[in-house]
Amino acid sequence: MNRFADLFITTCIIVVAIAAAVVLRFQAGFGWETALVGGISMLAVLTIVNIQGNGRRDRDRLAAEVAGLTLRLGELGQDVANLQRRVGGLEQNQGRRQNQDVEAVVAEVEVIGALVRQVVESVADMETRVLSHQVRTGAAGSRPAAAAAAQPKPAPPPAPVVEEPPLLPRRFAHLGEAGFLDLVRRAIEANRIDIHLQPIVTLPQRRIRYYEALTRLRTEDGDTIYPSDYIPLAEASGIMPMLDNQILFRTVQILRRLVTRTKDIGLFCNISMASLGDTAFFREFVAFLEANRALSDTLVFEFTQRQIKSMNPIEYEALRSLQSTGFRFSVDQVSDLRPSFQLMAERGFKFAKIGAERILNRMDELGADIHPADLANFFARFGIDLIVDRVESETQVVELLDFGVRYGQGFVFSPPRPVRSDVLQSTIDPPAAEPVPTVAPTATMATPGMTPPTAPPPARMEPPARADRQKPAAEPRRNALGRAIAQKT
């Protein structure tokens, strides 16, 4: 169609040029030469006009095609961007869904592992009791059976002996477990409990951000009993709730004094898992925290990773109750990075402590292929702040700064310093003026109650023997937590 139009226009131009020449010759009276020049000139002018018109039309068509192509490219770019966004969202949702599924499975496996461990320990304890009972009863025997036995029967193979680490520290070995336990109980009853504070500083400014409350007991002779000395035996014998009772009350009083000076401060308090399993203690413990809910942003409860791994369902529920009151937790003595820290963060753990020597020289013991420089970011992904404790030299501080560590604790910053007695005298009544209350055990808890100092120590006693213990006739006075709750209400 375009070719026919061009041919028609060309023909018309030639016809018009010939007609112009004829008009110039016959109508205007010019000669043939002049008429021919006029016709050729007309032909040239019309051809130039036609060529310019065709060029303008081609340019317009090309511009329209370019505009259409640009529009199509823009639409294609939007389609590609939408596709990339959908693919990215699909990958992110898929990864999050997989992480949630894995964390849920890990949580279930941890609970099942704790239950299986309890069942195995219960069965092993029952087998030991049965064997010991058979040995005691088999030695005497019955007279008819002894008369009828013609030949002695082979003795049953002895039960394997599992050696456990000693609970009694060496420097108190001469007292025996009963004597050392009585020494610890007398120190608690006589209010010979010293609270030491060690700062946790920010790096590199070394500004004090938190304190950790450390407990020391004093004997009648003035000797110091450190937590590593008394905690194993105290947990096994069930007197940790009595001690945690005093520690918590004193820690809250110290924290109140600290927050009056500055709001940007916090305090770490170590609590034993054995205390969370004690029904009587935990009831007053939660009531006391409810009365002091305003301190939830500054008081942090600390547990060791070994205690967290051995938690049973009852202790998990106790931890959930503490979390519901708004208080936060810290995991101390981290030696394994394989457990799910995302699950721990969901349970209220906001801090993790690792020793400086382990990070700088023994990272392979943590069970994960993580460079020390990535360790702080590893915990930050779960919303947990890393605190490196036991920092002993300036060289370690420089190396930790290269790894991006934000918090440090250790003797290089400050050793634990005792709290002055006048800080507590105005707010705490001396527990020595009152007897230690006796807590009646329940049918579901194996934690023994308090016994007077003259009674035999309750270490390694069977639950039935504890259940048969009679309550005192007179109602015992309230302990420190009970008095504080009564004052609040």
ZAROVO-534489 format. One record per residue (C-alpha): x, y, z; residue in three letters. Coordinates in steps of 0.05 Angstrom, whole numbers, plus 32768, in hexadecimal, padded with zeros to 4 digits. Example, Ala and Ser with C-alpha at 12.3 -4.5 7.8 and 13.67 -1.06 7.14 Angstrom:
2
80F67FA6809CALA 81117FEB808FSER 
//
This chain:
489
800080008000MET 803880318011ASN 805C80207FD0ARG 801E802E7FA6PHE 801580717FC9ALA 805C80857FBBASP 805580707F71LEU 801580987F6BPHE 803480D67F8AILE 807180D17F5DTHR 804580CB7F20THR 801D81087F35CYS 805D81307F3FILE 8074811F7EF8ILE 803081307EDBVAL 802F81737F00VAL 807681847EE8ALA 806281737E9FILE 8023819C7EA6ALA 804B81D77EC1ALA 807A81D37E85ALA 803F81D17E54VAL 801E820C7E75VAL 805E82347E71LEU 806682247E27ARG 8020822D7E0DPHE 7FFE825A7E3EGLN 803682877E54ALA 805982887E11GLY 809E82737E2APHE 80CD824A7DFEGLY 80D882007E05TRP 811882097E2BGLU 80F882367E5FTHR 80BA82097E64ALA 80E781CC7E6ELEU 810F81EE7EA5VAL 80CE82037EC8GLY 80B481BC7EC5GLY 80F5819F7EE0ILE 80F581D37F18SER 80AD81C07F2BMET 80C181777F2ALEU 80FC81847F59ALA 80D381AE7F89VAL 809B817B7F8ELEU 80CD81427F97THR 80F081677FD0ILE 80AD81747FF2VAL 8099812C7FEAASN 80DC81138007ILE 80D681428043GLN 808E812B8050GLY 80A380E2804DASN 80DE80EF807DGLY 80B1811380AFARG 807F80DA80ABARG 80B680A780B7ASP 80D280CD80F2ARG 808D80D28111ASP 808280888107ARG 80C680788124LEU 80BA80A58161ALA 80778082816DALA 8098803E8169GLU 80D080548199VAL 809C806F81CBALA 8075802E81C7GLY 80B5800681D1LEU 80C88031820ETHR 80848025822CLEU 80897FDB8222ARG 80CF7FDA8241LEU 80B48000827EGLY 807C7FCD8286GLU 80AE7F95827FLEU 80DB7FB482B5GLY 809F7FB982E4GLN 808E7F7082D7ASP 80D67F5B82E5VAL 80D77F848326ALA 80967F65833DASN 80B07F20832DLEU 80F07F2D8354GLN 80C87F468390ARG 809B7F0A838FARG 80D67EDA838AVAL 80FA7EFE83C3GLY 80BD7EFC83EFGLY 80B37EB383E0LEU 80FB7EA383F3GLU 80F77ECC8433GLN 80B57EAD8448ASN 80CE7E688438GLN 810D7E738461GLY 80E67E8F849CARG 80B57E568499ARG 80ED7E238499GLN 810F7E4584D4ASN 80CE7E4584FBGLN 80C37DFC84EDASP 810A7DEA8500VAL 81067E138541GLU 80C47DF28553ALA 80E27DAD8548VAL 81207DBF8570VAL 80F47DD885AAALA 80CC7D9785A9GLU 810C7D6E85A7VAL 81297D9485E3GLU 80EA7D88860CVAL 80E97D3E85F8ILE 81337D398609GLY 81277D57864EALA 80EE7D26865BLEU 81167CEB8643VAL 81517D00866FARG 81237D0486ACGLN 81057CBF869DVAL 814B7CA18695VAL 81627CC086D6GLU 81247CA886FASER 812B7C6186E0VAL 81757C6086F2ALA 81657C798738ASP 812E7C458740MET 815D7C0D8729GLU 81917C23875CTHR 815E7C238793ARG 81447BDE877FVAL 818B7BC1877DLEU 819C7BDF87C1SER 815B7BC487DEHIS 81697B7F87C2GLN 81AF7B8087DFVAL 81937B938824ARG 815B7B608824THR 81847B298802GLY 81B97B2B8839ALA 81887B16886FALA 815B7AE98845GLY 81227ABE885FSER 812F7A81888BARG 81097A4F885FPRO 812D7A678822ALA 81707A638845ALA 81627A1B885CALA 814B7A058818ALA 81867A2187F3ALA 81B879E887ECALA 81EC7A0F87C4GLN 81FA7A5A87C5PRO 81E07A808788LYS 82107AAC8761PRO 820D7AF48777ALA 81EE7B258746PRO 82207B518722PRO 822B7B938745PRO 820A7BD18729ALA 82397BFE8703PRO 82527C37872CVAL 824E7C7B870CVAL 827F7CAC8728GLU 82627CF28730GLU 828B7D31873BPRO 828F7D418785PRO 825E7D76879DLEU 82897D8887D9LEU 82C37DB987CBPRO 83087DA087DFARG 83177DD68812ARG 82D97DC28839PHE 82E27D77882FALA 82F47D6D8879HIS 82AD7D82888CLEU 82897D4F8862GLY 824A7D5E883AGLU 821E7D628878ALA 824E7D90889CGLY 82597DBE8860PHE 820E7DC18852LEU 82027DD4889BASP 82387E098894LEU 82157E278858VAL 81D17E25887AARG 81EC7E4888B7ARG 820A7E7F888CALA 81C77E8B886AILE 81A07E8B88ABGLU 81D27EBA88CCALA 81CC7EEB8891ASN 82157EE4887FARG 82077EF08835ILE 82317F228810ASP 821D7F3F87CDILE 82557F54879EHIS 82497F7D875FLEU 82747F778720GLN 82677FA986E8PRO 82577F9786A0ILE 82727FCF8674VAL 82677FE6862DTHR 82A17FE285FCLEU 82C9800985EBPRO 82AF80418619GLN 82B280148657ARG 827380358672ARG 824F800C86A7ILE 820E7FF2868AARG 81FD7FB786B8TYR 82147F9786F9TYR 82157F4D870AGLU 82037F3B8752ALA 82327F05876DLEU 82267EE287AFTHR 82587ECF87E5ARG 824A7EAB8827LEU 82737EB58866ARG 82807E81889BTHR 82847E8F88E6GLU 82D07E9388DEASP 82CC7EC688A6GLY 82DD7E97886DASP 82BC7EA4882ATHR 82917E6F8808ILE 828D7E7C87BDTYR 82517E688791PRO 827B7E32876FSER 82857E1387B5ASP 823E7E1087CETYR 820F7E118791ILE 82187DC7877CPRO 820A7DAB87C1LEU 81D57DE087D1ALA 81AE7DCE8792GLU 81B37D8387A1ALA 819B7D8D87E9SER 81647DBE87D8GLY 81787DFD87FFILE 81827E2987C2MET 813B7E4787C8PRO 814D7E60880DMET 818C7E8287F3LEU 816B7E9D87B3ASP 81357EBB87E0ASN 81687EE78803GLN 81907EF687C3ILE 81547F0D879BLEU 813B7F3B87D2PHE 817F7F5B87DCARG 818A7F628791THR 81497F888789VAL 815B7FB787C1GLN 819F7FC487A1ILE 817F7FD0875ELEU 814F8002877CARG 818A80288798ARG 81AD80268754LEU 8172803F872BVAL 816A807C8759THR 81AF80928740ARG 81A7808286F6THR 8171806286CCLYS 81A280468699ASP 81B9800B86C4ILE 81A77FC286CDGLY 81B67F8986FCLEU 81C17F3E86EDPHE 81A97F0E8723CYS 81BB7EC48723ASN 81817E968735ILE 81857E4A873BSER 81577E1E8712MET 814B7DF68751ALA 81297E32876FSER 80FA7E388733LEU 80E37DF18740GLY 80D27E008789ASP 80877E0E878CTHR 80877E3687CDALA 80C27E6187B9PHE 80AB7E6D8772PHE 80667E848789ARG 80847EBB87B5GLU 80B97EC88780PHE 80867ED9874AVAL 805C7F02877BALA 809A7F2A878EPHE 80AB7F378745LEU 80647F4D8737GLU 806A7F7F876FALA 80AB7F998750ASN 80977F968707ARG 80B37FDC86FEALA 80F97FBE8701LEU 80ED7F8D86C8SER 81177FB78698ASP 81537FB986C6THR 81547F7586E9LEU 816E7F3986C1VAL 816D7EF186DBPHE 81A87EC786C7GLU 81AC7E7B86BDPHE 81E57E5086A5THR 81DF7E2C8662GLN 81E87DEA8687ARG 81AA7DF986B1GLN 81827E0E8674ILE 81927DCD8650LYS 817B7DA3868CSER 813A7DCA8697MET 80FB7DA086A0ASN 80B47DB3868APRO 80A47DD086D0ILE 80E07DFE86CCGLU 80CD7E138685TYR 80897E28869FGLU 80AA7E4E86D8ALA 80D77E7286A6LEU 809A7E83867CARG 80787EA186B9SER 80B57ECD86C6LEU 80B57EE3867EGLN 806C7EF78682SER 807D7F2886B9THR 80AC7F4D8689GLY 80EF7F3786A6PHE 81297F238678ARG 815C7EEA867EPHE 81A57EDE866FSER 81C87E9C865EVAL 820C7E968681ASP 82477E698673GLN 82357E5D862AVAL 825E7E228611SER 82347E0985D7ASP 82177E30859DLEU 81EF7DF78580ARG 81AE7E0185A8PRO 81797E2E858ASER 81877E7585A3PHE 814A7E8C857DGLN 811F7E6185AALEU 81447E7C85E7MET 81377EC485D0ALA 80ED7EB585CAGLU 80EF7E9C8612ARG 810A7EDF862BGLY 81567ED68627PHE 81757F188612LYS 81BE7F0E8627PHE 81F37ED8861DALA 82357ED48642LYS 82747EB28627ILE 82B97EB28647GLY 82EF7EDB8625ALA 83207EA18626GLU 82EF7E748601ARG 82E27EA885CAILE 832B7EBA85BFLEU 834C7E7585C4ASN 83187E3D85C7ARG 82E17E4F8595MET 82E17E08857AASP 82C27DF085BCGLU 82827E1785AELEU 826C7DE3857AGLY 82607E148541ALA 828A7E2C8508ASP 82857E778518ILE 82BD7EA98516HIS 82C57ED28556PRO 82B97F12852EALA 82747EF8851AASP 82607EE08560LEU 823F7F228576ALA 82177F268535ASN 82047EDD853DPHE 81E17EED857FPHE 81C77F308566ALA 819E7F0B8531ARG 81757EEE856APHE 81707F2F8591GLY 81A37F1785C5ILE 81DD7F4385DDASP 82217F2085E5LEU 82477F2D8626ILE 828E7F15862AVAL 82A07F088673ASP 82E17EF48697ARG 83097F288671VAL 834B7F2A8696GLU 837C7F54866DSER 837F7F91863FGLU 83977F658607THR 83567F3E8609GLN 83307F808608VAL 83537F9685C8VAL 83447F5385A6GLU 82FC7F5585BBLEU 82F47F9B859FLEU 830D7F80855CASP 82D47F4D855FPHE 829E7F82856AGLY 828D7F6E85B2VAL 82607FA285D3ARG 825F7F8B861CTYR 82977F728649GLY 829F7F598690GLN 82DD7F4586B7GLY 83147F5886E7PHE 83357F8586B4VAL 82F97FB486BBPHE 82EB7FAA8705SER 82EB7F708736PRO 82AB7F5F875DPRO 82A37F918795ARG 82787F8687D3PRO 823A7FAF87DFVAL 823E7FDA881DARG 82147FC28857SER 81F380068860ASP 81D37FFF881BVAL 81A87FC58835LEU 819F7FD5887EGLN 816980088872SER 813F7FDB8846THR 814C7F93885DILE 813E7F7688A1ASP 81767F4788B7PRO 815D7EFF88ABPRO 81867EE788E6ALA 81517F018916ALA 811E7ECE88FEGLU 81207E8388F2PRO 81227E6688ADVAL 80DB7E508899PRO 80CB7E08888ATHR 80AB7DFD8846VAL 807F7DBF8842ALA 808F7D978803PRO 80597D8887D1THR 804A7D4687B1ALA 80657D5C876DTHR 80A57D808782MET 80E47D5E879BALA 81017D9E87BBTHR 81087D958806PRO 80F27DC98838GLY 811D7DEF8868MET 81327DCD88A8THR 814B7DED88E8PRO 81967DF088F1PRO 81957DB88924THR 81717D8788F7ALA 81997D5688CCPRO 81A87D708887PRO 81757D5D8851PRO 81AA7D4C881DALA 819C7D0E87F3ARG 815C7CFC8819MET 81247CD787F6GLU 80E47CFC87E7PRO 80B97CCF8814PRO 80E57CDF884FALA 80DB7D298842ARG 80917D22883AALA 808B7D02887FASP 80AB7D3E88A0ARG 807A7D6188CEGLN 806D7DAC88CALYS 807D7DD68907PRO 80437DE58935ALA 804E7E308933ALA 80467E5688F1GLU 808B7E6C88D8PRO 809A7EB588CCARG 809C7ECF8885ARG 80DD7ED0885FASN 80FA7F0C883CALA 80CF7F0587FELEU 80907EFB8827GLY 809D7F398850ARG 80AB7F628811ALA 806B7F4A87F0ILE 80437F5A882FALA 80617FA18831GLN 804F7FAC87E7LYS 80077F9687F1THR 
//
